[in-house]
Amino acid sequence: MADRHIEFSEEARIEFYKAKCFMEFTGKEDEFWGDIERQLNLIVDYPEAFQVRYKNIRIIPFL
């Protein structure tokens, strides 16, 4: 994924930070980041594959 550029909104950055803190607390930070990387690769490879839920936002589950 190093050759791909992905931009996140400020809201997404805040949510990632909160999730990171929670996963550190539960001891699952490595699993979390591994899943994030896998899902981001899917999003980049198949951006239209996920259901639009609201306001033209597509949803993909993590963990």
Buried (B, 14 or more C-beta within 10 A) or exposed (E): EEEEEEEEEEEEEEEEEEBBEEBEEEEBBEEBEEBBEEBBEEBEEEEEEBEEEEEEEEEEEEE
